[in-house]
């Protein structure tokens, strides 16, 4: 599964936020309420998706316990903010 697919589904459902946590269901914030997403990646897929977004410096920082903040651009040309933390 790709992060881009999740972003596009969330946007289609008018979600303002995507909450991904290893071991927990994928949640979308829609109109201020957290709702289970219609797709549910495995814990392994979540970890792989998030680590694939990081460069080597960011991976080291995350391993060292730091939060990582950056932006990505989805296939439809929009940018979104990403925060990854342990």
Buried (B, 14 or more C-beta within 10 A) or exposed (E): BEBBBBBBBBBEEEBEBBEBEEEEEBBBBBEEEEEEBEEEBEEEBBEBBBEEBBEEEBEEBBEEEEEBEEEEEBEEEEEBEBEBEE
